[in-house]
Amino acid sequence: MPQFIIERNIDGASNLTPDELADIATGSCAVVDGLGVPYRWVTSYVAGDKIYCVHETDDAETIREHARRGGFPADVVSVVSAQIGPETAR
């Protein structure tokens, strides 16, 4: 399945409490369960006024549908073409 990076602009994202983040995660998981298609939320990173998410599904439109149903933004949706890290240099 293709992997996507989703950039979500959320004012004050870095100030969200653990309970608020748990509520967002609970809502996201509920939407994933209701999509009826292969979909995997891998992880998310909170940084500044953004949340960057890594999800796997068949197409970008499914990512956008997940966002619509969950009531959160999907400002930029990009398919991952490669992954690199320190091990890539070896």
Residue, then its C-alpha position, 0 to 999 in steps of 0.5 A: m500500500p502506498q504511504f502518505i505524509i499529511e500536513r495538518n495546519i492546526d493553530g497551537a498544535s504544540n500546546l494541545t494537552p495529552d487528553e486533547l491529543a488522545d481525543i484526536a487519536t480516538g476520533s481518527c481511529a474511529v474514522v479509520d474503522g468506518l472507512g471500509v477500505p484498507y487504511r493504516w495510521v502509522t504515526s504522527y508528529v506534532a511540531g509548532d502549528k502543524i501535525y504531520c501524519v504518516h498513513e497508508t492507503d490506496d489513494a490520496e482521496t481516501i486520505r482526504e475522506h478520512a480528514r473530512r469525516g474526522g473534522f480535521p484538515a489535510d492541507v497537504v497530502s503527498v505520496v512517499s516516493a522513498q525513505i532515507g536515513p543514516e543507514t542509506a549512507r552505508 
